[in-house]
Each structure stands twice: as C-alpha cells, then as structure tokens.
Amino acid sequence: MKKYLILLGILVVFLTGCGEKDEAIENYKNSMEEILGEIKAIDGEINSLDPENENSMSSLMVDLDKLDEEFKKMAALEYPEGFEQIAKLANDASADMSASVSRFHDAYDGEYNEVAQAEGYDLYQDANQKLRVLIQVLRGEYNNSEEASEEVYSEGETYTEEESYSEEEVYTEEEAPVEE
C-alpha cells in the first residue's frame, strides 16, 4: 500500500509539473499571437501607404517605430523552459528591427542617405526572416527550436553592425552587377 501511495505521489507531482509547463507554453503562444496580430496590422498600414502622398514618409516612420515596439515586446516575453533558441531568435529579431528603424530614420530624417537606407532594408529583411521562423515554430513546422534557429543562422546575415556599406556598394536596379 505504501508503494502505491509513493507512486501516486510521484505521478501527481509529474502531472502537475507538466500542466504548469503546458500552461506556460500556452501563455507564451497567446502572447505571441497578440503581438503577431499587431505586427500584421502595422504591416497592413505600411503596405497601404500611398507613395504619392506627401505625408507617407512621416507615416512610414511612425509605423516603423510601432513595429519596433512590437518586436521589443516579443523579445521581452517570458519564454517557457526549452524555448531558449526561440528566445535568442526573438531577441536577435528585435535587435535587427531596432537597428533597421534607426538606419531608416538616418536615411529619411533630413537629407536622404542611400547607404543608411540600404542597411536599414537589409536589417529589416533579417528581422522578418527570424520572425517567419518564429511563426513556423509556433505552427509546429519544426521538430525543435534548435532546428529552426539553425535555418536562420546558417543562411547568414545580410548585414551586421560591424559591417558598413560604402557608397560604391549601393546600386540602383539599373546599375546592379549581374551575377553569372
């Protein structure tokens, strides 16, 4: 009888612990869904801007600032145990988005800066690639978070803070070198 009580006690502790982990994962997913909804709404605002409108550039900068805030919220979420690689992706995506928005402000606040615009665009692409992988993980398209982060980091970054573009490296579509 004592054996059964010990086994029952272990089982109760095990099941309670699993319930807490499942609840933490569910809370994380719900928080991410809320943030992703905001990001989608901001993306819609950006895509609906009329480039012919004289106020579109200032609207774009406001939208990019809002987008940066959502990425920061995403990085600040409490991640469930076992999601360490996802936390790294979220933190890196947030850092890329913050750097991107900063470079876009450098490019468009005041005199146009083509180099800053190119850097901002590359960082924006990197942030969104990491976000896409995070979404795929939430949908269960990866077996584990390490597999997901390997995809992002094995593809290589298009820009890092240690790098900088020179004026010669920025091309218009007509000037871009053709890869063979």
Backbone torsions as a table, in degrees:
resi	resn	phi	psi	omega
1	MET	NA	-42.3	-179.7
2	LYS	-61.7	-37.4	178.1
3	LYS	-59.0	-45.1	-178.0
4	TYR	-66.1	-37.1	178.3
5	LEU	-65.9	-38.9	178.0
6	ILE	-66.0	-46.5	177.8
7	LEU	-60.9	-41.5	178.3
8	LEU	-63.5	-41.7	177.8
9	GLY	-61.6	-44.0	178.5
10	ILE	-63.1	-43.9	179.9
11	LEU	-61.8	-42.4	179.1
12	VAL	-63.0	-45.6	178.5
13	VAL	-61.3	-44.6	179.9
14	PHE	-61.1	-48.9	-178.1
15	LEU	-66.5	-37.7	177.5
16	THR	-65.0	-42.4	178.4
17	GLY	-62.2	-41.9	179.1
18	CYS	-65.1	-38.1	178.7
19	GLY	-62.5	-39.9	178.0
20	GLU	-64.9	-40.2	-180.0
21	LYS	-66.2	-44.3	178.0
22	ASP	-61.5	-39.7	179.2
23	GLU	-65.5	-40.3	178.4
24	ALA	-64.1	-40.9	178.6
25	ILE	-65.9	-43.3	179.9
26	GLU	-64.3	-41.9	176.9
27	ASN	-61.9	-42.3	178.4
28	TYR	-61.7	-48.5	-179.4
29	LYS	-60.3	-42.3	179.1
30	ASN	-63.5	-42.7	178.0
31	SER	-63.4	-41.6	178.6
32	MET	-64.5	-40.8	179.3
33	GLU	-61.5	-39.8	177.9
34	GLU	-63.6	-46.2	179.2
35	ILE	-65.0	-42.8	179.3
36	LEU	-63.2	-33.8	175.0
37	GLY	-62.8	-41.9	177.5
38	GLU	-65.8	-42.7	179.3
39	ILE	-61.9	-41.5	178.9
40	LYS	-63.3	-41.4	179.2
41	ALA	-63.8	-42.8	179.0
42	ILE	-65.2	-41.3	177.4
43	ASP	-59.1	-41.1	177.2
44	GLY	-61.9	-41.1	177.2
45	GLU	-61.9	-44.4	-179.5
46	ILE	-63.1	-45.3	-178.0
47	ASN	-69.0	-20.6	-179.5
48	SER	-91.3	-2.0	179.9
49	LEU	-64.7	138.8	177.9
50	ASP	-92.8	112.2	-177.5
51	PRO	-62.9	-17.4	178.8
52	GLU	-81.2	-17.8	-179.2
53	ASN	-76.3	132.2	-177.8
54	GLU	-66.9	-20.4	179.7
55	ASN	-93.2	-0.8	-174.6
56	SER	-65.0	-34.6	-179.1
57	MET	-66.9	-42.8	178.6
58	SER	-67.6	-35.9	175.8
59	SER	-64.4	-40.1	177.8
60	LEU	-60.8	-43.9	-179.2
61	MET	-64.2	-39.1	177.2
62	VAL	-64.4	-44.4	178.8
63	ASP	-63.3	-40.3	178.0
64	LEU	-64.4	-38.4	176.8
65	ASP	-63.1	-41.4	177.4
66	LYS	-64.5	-40.1	178.2
67	LEU	-61.9	-42.8	177.7
68	ASP	-59.2	-41.7	179.7
69	GLU	-63.5	-39.1	178.6
70	GLU	-66.8	-39.5	177.2
71	PHE	-64.6	-36.7	176.9
72	LYS	-65.4	-40.0	176.7
73	LYS	-61.4	-41.9	180.0
74	MET	-60.6	-44.2	-178.9
75	ALA	-68.7	-26.1	-177.3
76	ALA	-85.1	-6.6	-179.7
77	LEU	-61.2	149.5	174.6
78	GLU	-82.1	118.9	-176.0
79	TYR	-91.2	139.7	178.0
80	PRO	-67.7	157.6	177.4
81	GLU	-55.9	136.1	-180.0
82	GLY	93.5	-3.0	-178.9
83	PHE	-107.9	28.1	-175.5
84	GLU	-60.9	-40.9	179.3
85	GLN	-66.3	-34.0	177.4
86	ILE	-68.1	-38.8	176.9
87	ALA	-61.1	-40.5	177.9
88	LYS	-63.4	-44.3	177.5
89	LEU	-59.4	-45.4	-179.3
90	ALA	-64.2	-42.7	178.5
91	ASN	-64.7	-42.3	178.7
92	ASP	-67.5	-39.3	177.6
93	ALA	-62.6	-41.3	178.7
94	SER	-64.7	-43.5	178.7
95	ALA	-63.0	-41.9	177.8
96	ASP	-63.2	-42.3	-178.7
97	MET	-66.5	-41.5	178.8
98	SER	-62.0	-44.2	178.6
99	ALA	-65.5	-38.2	178.9
100	SER	-62.1	-49.1	-178.9
101	VAL	-62.6	-39.9	177.3
102	SER	-60.8	-44.3	179.7
103	ARG	-67.6	-36.8	176.1
104	PHE	-64.0	-39.6	175.6
105	HIS	-63.1	-41.1	176.6
106	ASP	-61.1	-35.2	-176.7
107	ALA	-74.8	-36.4	-169.9
108	TYR	-114.6	-15.6	176.6
109	ASP	-83.0	106.1	-176.5
110	GLY	95.4	-141.7	-179.0
111	GLU	-71.6	136.4	-178.6
112	TYR	-60.6	134.2	179.8
113	ASN	-123.5	103.2	-175.4
114	GLU	-64.2	-36.3	179.7
115	VAL	-65.6	-46.7	178.8
116	ALA	-62.4	-37.2	178.7
117	GLN	-63.6	-44.5	180.0
118	ALA	-63.8	-43.1	178.3
119	GLU	-64.2	-43.8	178.8
120	GLY	-60.5	-41.4	179.9
121	TYR	-64.4	-45.0	179.1
122	ASP	-61.7	-43.1	178.3
123	LEU	-65.2	-38.3	177.3
124	TYR	-60.7	-44.1	177.8
125	GLN	-62.4	-43.4	179.0
126	ASP	-61.6	-44.6	179.7
127	ALA	-60.9	-43.8	-178.6
128	ASN	-70.4	-32.1	174.6
129	GLN	-62.8	-44.4	178.5
130	LYS	-64.6	-38.8	177.5
131	LEU	-63.4	-42.0	178.1
132	ARG	-59.6	-41.3	178.9
133	VAL	-66.2	-40.5	177.2
134	LEU	-59.3	-42.3	178.8
135	ILE	-63.9	-41.4	178.9
136	GLN	-63.0	-37.8	177.9
137	VAL	-64.5	-44.3	179.1
138	LEU	-61.2	-32.1	178.9
139	ARG	-82.5	-4.8	179.0
140	GLY	80.5	23.5	-178.7
141	GLU	-82.2	-4.6	175.7
142	TYR	-122.3	148.1	178.7
143	ASN	-71.3	-33.0	179.1
144	ASN	-154.9	166.3	-175.2
145	SER	-70.9	-26.4	178.7
146	GLU	-67.7	-39.4	177.2
147	GLU	-60.2	-41.4	-179.8
148	ALA	-65.7	-45.7	-177.9
149	SER	-69.7	-29.9	176.8
150	GLU	-61.5	-37.8	179.5
151	GLU	-61.8	-44.3	-177.8
152	VAL	-67.5	-49.2	-172.7
153	TYR	-80.0	-19.1	176.9
154	SER	-79.5	-23.7	178.6
155	GLU	-72.9	-21.3	179.4
156	GLY	85.8	147.3	178.8
157	GLU	-83.4	148.7	177.4
158	THR	-86.7	-18.4	-178.7
159	TYR	-159.1	138.8	172.1
160	THR	-127.3	163.8	-177.0
161	GLU	-64.0	-24.1	179.7
162	GLU	-74.4	-21.5	-179.7
163	GLU	-89.5	163.9	172.2
164	SER	-153.4	143.5	177.1
165	TYR	-82.5	144.0	170.3
166	SER	-98.2	164.5	179.7
167	GLU	-57.0	-32.2	-177.2
168	GLU	-70.6	-24.0	-176.0
169	GLU	-83.6	-8.3	-177.5
170	VAL	-101.5	123.2	-175.9
171	TYR	-122.7	151.5	166.1
172	THR	-81.2	168.8	-178.5
173	GLU	-59.1	-35.8	-178.8
174	GLU	-70.7	-30.5	-175.0
175	GLU	-90.8	-15.0	-172.9
176	ALA	-58.6	137.0	178.1
177	PRO	-66.9	146.6	180.0
178	VAL	-90.4	126.0	177.9
179	GLU	-83.9	136.8	179.3
180	GLU	-110.5	NA	NA
